[in-house]
Amino acid sequence: MHVMREVAHAIQSLSEWLLGKQEEDGTWKFCFDNGISTSAYLIILLRTLETENSDDEALIRRLHDSIIRTQQPDGSWKLYADESDGNLAASVEAYYALLFSGYSDDSSPTLVNARAFIRSRGGITGVTNVLTRVMLAATGQIPWPAAYSVPLELLLLPASAPLSFFDLSAYARVHLAPVLLMADRNFSVRTSRTPDLSALDARRDEDGKNGVSSESAPGSSAQPDRGPGELLAAIQAGISQLAALPGQLHESAVKKAERFMLERIEPDGTLYSYASSTCLLVFALLSLGYERRHPTIVQAVKGLKAMLCVSEGRLLMQNAPPTVWDTALIAHALQEAGVRPEAPEIRKAASYLLAKQQRKIGDWGRKVSHPVPGGWGFSPSNTRNPDVDDTTAALRAVKFLRAEGAAGREAWNRGLYWIMSMQNHDGGWAAFEKDTDDKLLTLLPMEGAKHAAIDPSTADLTGRTLEFLGSAAGLDVKHDWIRRGADWLTANQEKDGSWYGRWGVCYLYGTWAALTGLAAVGLKPSHPAVAKGMSWLLSVQNPDGGWGESCRSDISGRYKSLGASTPSQTAWALDALIAVHPTPPVAIDRGIQRLLAALGERDWTSFYPTGAGLPGSFYNTYESYRYIWPLLALSHYRNKYGEKAVKPE
């Protein structure tokens, strides 16, 4: 069979299958698997709140059973399949949740094996993951780490201070506010059912030889030339300028932290639409004296339960349902595949997306000179925290509405203006906010601060934005601000020709975004950055014709092969090569054959996490990605090459 016939058949099959999965409201609802952490947090939270009803009991049991299903033979839990030694933080979270649930006890084989693994890796004191340690401290299992005693008065500092709370990234702020509040109050809560995790302390009978201090453990944020002291000095310098007595300042800071959280609760009760920050919110409210049945807490828990999802028979807690993101991506991919905008499925998706365009100025507006709302967020409940990637995805999907009346034109213009207004001064684009890149904040004495504390320009966001502006908005490097974005990308290319992607795994993701973006705005295949990027992609193609990168890349800071090909990463690499090559070389045809074969396979590579959250701590498996990106790459292959791609039988 000719290659193009196979491609056409695959496009039709994928399109029909996706069209059949659309919900009545026009959305696509796929799961967003973030590992076991959020499921463990929900068990710990529900048990701490001592909810006594049959629905919660059944929910806890199902979460317990789902966590057990992912335990490894060595007793550990992993963040991704090729993680070499298991993950200590995830294993501690799983152990704690399973024991707290009451459906496993410390003599069950699951927990005996888990306990042996945890102790062999340094025990509970070896955990460096911030959220894990916060959950342990908030429930009385470990003391509050001294490193988290950042002055709460940080929230009071004005934008004119050397540092202010709003210099942190949006996602850091909504997690850090409740953490600083709890740490300030040295808060912990225990119930009659709270288990004792002292058996996880490897030092109890080994004289401390495995009791690694988390402050000095590998992966801590300490740096040889600068340290947290420099950051704390900047904060204290700002505090000293505040005109109030120390006691009054502190009380004002407590009130400010409480108000900060309450003002950012979404209509569904969640904090900024994230499960992780919502769990922290509930514990922080308890630290302020809120009763466990307070309406704000009850609503927050209700919002959390609405984020549950069943994937591959497992109940899991999503950190944020990806409904807006998936709906935008699928509606666009279907149109690229040949589904007409007039089709009822596309119309329904577009109507849903238009209703989700945000019309209020959120925190993002603080650094924009003339803020006009018009972005989109990731989740259905997200009304105040739009991001650049979701906005360009939504605009691609509803592009056809520009020619159909004032409402469509207004939505398009608002979205386009919002994207333009979010360009950083360096020419690139970040995820959530503009010019939030003060590297001093990466010195926060918490693991992951280097990546979570700031929201700088990234190759993936900049590349995807340029691709939208070129392909959908018809702009190119003749426009100064587009040229600045392209210049940022070429200046931030890695020496080997790749680009690092912040929100996907990892160098394949960043290189795909950069190459498709540069091609869309007019850079030729002969441009040195484009040519070097193509060469790098070809150099990491697998023997089977596909591509696959390990999550280990973001920890090591260089490309790490997975040793196998994944559908989404193969599709990204192909899409980049298709965007640049006027005719398909052999490498593309080999990749297409691998991608076609992958569509009929269902193994661990189909579920490997190719979304990134925080290096070494948080990775995401988008259930939709093994359909969306192959459909898009195959459609671009057919649309660009047509009969030129057909080879003799």
GIUR-V204152 format. One record per residue. PSI is psi in whole degrees, -180 to 180 (none if undefined). D_LAST is the distance of its C-alpha to the last C-alpha in Angstrom with 1 decimal. Layout:
psi;d_last
PSI;D_LAST
PSI;D_LAST
//
This chain:
psi;d_last
139;6.7
148;6.5
-44;9.1
-32;11.5
-42;11.6
-43;12.5
-46;14.9
-40;16.5
-42;17.0
-41;18.6
-45;20.8
-45;22.0
-46;22.8
-43;24.6
-47;26.4
-41;27.6
-45;28.8
-41;30.7
-36;32.2
-16;33.4
-3;35.1
140;37.3
166;41.0
-31;43.5
6;44.8
-2;41.5
168;40.8
131;38.3
95;40.2
159;38.4
155;40.3
95;41.1
114;41.7
18;44.0
-168;44.9
-9;48.1
-53;50.6
-33;51.2
-41;51.4
-42;54.0
-38;55.9
-41;56.1
-49;57.6
-41;60.1
-48;61.0
-40;61.5
-37;63.6
-36;65.7
-10;66.4
47;67.5
130;65.8
79;67.1
158;65.0
-33;62.7
-45;59.7
-37;59.9
-42;60.5
-38;57.3
-46;55.4
-41;56.7
-42;55.8
-41;52.2
-42;51.8
-49;53.4
-36;51.0
-38;47.9
-43;49.2
-36;49.7
-24;46.1
8;44.9
143;47.3
161;45.9
-28;47.0
5;49.4
-6;51.2
175;49.8
145;47.7
156;45.0
-25;43.8
159;40.2
-36;38.5
16;38.6
123;42.2
-42;43.7
16;47.2
167;47.3
122;49.0
-49;52.8
-47;53.4
-37;51.0
-39;52.5
-43;56.0
-44;55.1
-47;53.5
-48;56.5
-48;59.0
-43;57.4
-41;57.0
-42;60.6
-30;61.9
-31;60.1
-4;62.4
-2;59.6
146;59.4
173;62.4
-5;62.8
-3;62.8
145;59.4
-37;56.8
-48;54.6
-30;57.3
-47;58.7
-41;55.3
-42;54.9
-41;58.4
-43;57.8
-48;54.8
-45;56.6
-34;59.7
-17;57.6
17;56.2
-6;59.6
-172;60.5
-29;61.1
-10;62.7
-6;59.5
130;57.7
-16;57.1
127;55.0
-50;57.3
-38;56.6
-47;57.0
-37;60.3
-44;61.5
-38;60.8
-42;62.7
-41;65.6
-22;65.9
19;66.3
19;68.8
-28;66.7
158;67.1
157;69.4
127;68.2
134;66.8
-29;69.1
-20;66.3
5;65.7
52;69.2
132;68.1
129;71.0
-23;70.5
-12;72.2
-33;68.9
-17;68.2
-13;71.3
134;70.5
167;69.9
-24;67.0
-11;69.4
162;70.0
-35;68.3
148;66.0
165;65.6
-33;63.9
3;61.6
-19;60.4
158;58.4
159;55.0
-43;55.0
-29;53.5
-42;56.0
-46;58.9
-17;58.3
-35;58.0
-35;60.8
-52;63.5
-33;63.8
-48;63.5
-36;66.3
-46;68.4
-43;68.2
-39;68.7
-36;71.7
2;73.3
46;72.4
140;71.2
150;70.1
133;70.2
153;70.4
179;71.0
-19;72.3
-5;68.7
124;67.5
165;66.5
118;67.8
17;65.0
-22;67.4
-15;65.7
-1;62.7
107;65.0
-12;64.1
-11;67.5
-39;69.7
20;70.1
23;68.4
28;70.9
4;68.4
-23;66.2
2;63.1
72;64.6
130;62.6
127;64.1
-25;61.5
-24;62.9
8;62.0
158;58.9
142;55.6
-5;53.9
163;57.2
7;57.4
143;60.1
146;59.5
-33;61.5
-20;62.6
152;63.2
172;64.3
-27;65.1
-35;68.6
-40;67.6
-48;66.0
-34;69.0
-39;71.3
-39;69.6
-45;69.9
-35;73.6
-39;74.2
-41;73.0
-38;75.0
-18;78.2
-8;78.0
132;78.1
81;81.6
158;82.5
149;84.1
-44;81.8
-42;82.4
-39;81.7
-46;78.6
-43;77.2
-38;78.0
-37;76.4
-40;73.3
-46;73.1
-39;73.4
-41;70.8
-43;68.3
-46;69.0
-39;68.7
-46;65.5
-49;63.8
-36;65.3
-12;64.4
16;60.7
129;60.4
165;57.8
-25;58.7
1;57.1
-9;59.5
158;57.1
108;57.7
17;55.2
17;52.7
136;52.1
-41;52.9
-47;54.0
-28;56.5
-40;57.7
-43;58.6
-38;60.5
-47;62.2
-46;63.6
-38;65.1
-39;66.5
-39;68.2
-37;69.7
-24;71.0
-1;72.8
7;74.5
139;72.3
154;72.8
-21;69.8
20;69.9
140;70.2
-36;68.1
-39;66.1
-43;65.1
-43;64.5
-36;62.2
-44;60.3
-39;59.6
-42;58.5
-39;56.1
-45;54.7
-30;54.2
-12;52.2
-1;49.6
150;48.8
150;45.3
121;43.6
127;40.3
37;38.7
-2;42.0
133;44.1
129;46.7
155;46.7
115;48.7
143;46.7
-24;48.3
121;47.4
133;45.3
30;42.3
-44;42.3
-47;42.6
-52;40.1
-42;37.4
-42;38.2
-48;37.8
-43;34.6
-42;33.0
-39;34.3
-47;32.8
-39;29.4
-39;29.2
-39;30.1
-29;27.4
-9;25.0
0;26.2
127;29.3
147;31.9
-25;35.3
-13;37.0
140;35.5
-33;38.4
-40;36.9
-40;36.7
-44;40.2
-40;41.6
-42;40.1
-40;41.5
-42;44.9
-46;45.0
-41;44.1
-38;46.7
-21;49.3
-2;48.6
132;49.1
139;52.2
18;55.3
150;57.7
117;58.4
-161;57.9
-26;58.6
-25;55.8
-11;58.1
-30;60.7
15;59.0
129;57.7
-39;60.2
76;59.6
130;57.8
117;56.2
151;54.4
8;50.9
176;48.6
150;46.9
-176;47.2
-38;45.0
159;46.8
-32;48.3
-3;51.8
110;51.4
-3;53.8
0;55.0
69;52.5
161;49.5
160;47.0
-43;44.8
-45;41.4
-34;42.2
-46;43.5
-34;40.5
-45;38.3
-42;40.6
-36;40.7
-41;37.0
-32;37.0
15;39.9
-37;39.1
-20;38.8
-13;42.4
-33;43.8
11;43.6
25;45.1
173;48.7
-38;51.3
-44;50.4
-42;46.8
-40;47.9
-43;50.6
-45;48.4
-49;45.9
-41;48.7
-45;50.4
-44;47.3
-43;46.4
-41;50.0
-44;50.1
-45;47.1
-40;48.7
-16;52.0
3;50.5
131;49.4
162;51.2
-25;53.5
-3;51.2
-17;48.4
-177;46.2
144;46.0
-173;47.1
-53;46.5
-36;49.7
165;52.5
139;53.2
47;54.7
71;55.2
35;54.7
107;58.1
-15;57.2
-32;60.7
-18;59.8
-7;57.2
2;60.3
133;61.1
57;62.0
140;59.2
137;55.9
-3;53.0
-32;55.3
-35;53.2
-29;50.3
-25;52.1
-26;55.3
167;53.8
73;51.0
173;49.9
140;47.1
157;43.8
-38;40.4
-45;38.6
-42;41.1
-44;41.4
-45;37.6
-35;37.0
-44;40.0
-38;38.8
-43;35.3
-48;37.2
-34;39.5
-51;36.8
-40;34.2
-33;36.6
-5;39.9
26;38.7
157;40.7
-174;40.0
-3;41.8
-21;44.1
131;46.1
-44;48.3
-26;47.8
-42;44.0
-40;44.5
-40;46.7
-43;44.1
-40;41.5
-38;44.2
-43;44.9
-48;41.3
-31;41.0
-21;44.4
22;43.5
141;40.3
160;40.5
-31;40.8
-3;37.4
-9;35.7
173;35.4
144;37.6
126;39.4
128;38.9
-36;42.1
10;40.9
169;37.5
107;36.4
-72;36.8
-33;35.5
-42;32.0
-48;33.6
-38;35.9
-40;33.3
-50;31.0
-44;34.0
-48;35.2
-44;32.1
-35;31.2
-47;34.9
-40;35.2
-39;32.2
-29;33.4
11;36.8
3;35.6
135;35.3
160;32.7
-25;30.1
-11;32.4
136;35.3
-42;36.4
-40;36.4
-46;32.9
-41;31.5
-38;33.3
-42;32.2
-45;28.5
-41;29.1
-45;30.8
-44;28.0
-31;25.5
-21;28.1
13;28.4
136;24.7
158;24.5
-29;22.5
-1;20.5
-13;19.4
-168;22.1
148;25.7
129;29.0
141;32.6
149;35.7
-18;38.7
-16;40.7
-42;39.6
-23;42.3
-42;45.1
-19;44.2
19;43.6
162;40.4
131;36.8
120;36.4
143;33.1
-22;32.7
8;30.7
168;28.1
139;26.1
152;27.4
-47;25.7
-41;28.1
-35;28.3
-42;24.5
-40;24.5
-48;27.4
-44;25.9
-44;22.6
-39;24.8
-45;26.9
-39;24.1
-39;22.6
-27;26.1
-35;26.5
127;23.3
-30;22.7
152;19.0
118;17.0
173;17.3
-36;15.4
-38;18.2
-44;17.6
-37;14.0
-41;15.2
-39;18.0
-43;16.1
-40;14.3
-41;17.8
-42;19.4
-42;17.2
-38;18.1
-29;21.7
-25;22.0
4;22.1
156;24.4
89;28.2
-165;30.0
-29;32.6
-24;30.2
-20;29.8
10;33.6
135;34.3
121;36.6
7;35.1
143;38.0
146;41.1
-58;44.7
120;47.0
129;45.9
-3;46.9
-32;48.2
114;46.0
156;42.3
133;40.5
111;37.6
116;36.5
-28;35.2
-20;33.4
-29;31.5
-3;28.6
-46;27.8
-56;29.1
-38;27.5
-41;23.9
-43;24.2
-45;25.5
-43;23.0
-39;20.0
-42;21.8
-36;22.6
-51;19.0
-45;18.0
-32;21.2
-42;21.1
-31;17.7
-133;16.4
-19;13.7
-20;14.2
-7;12.4
131;9.0
151;6.4
148;3.8
none;0.0
//
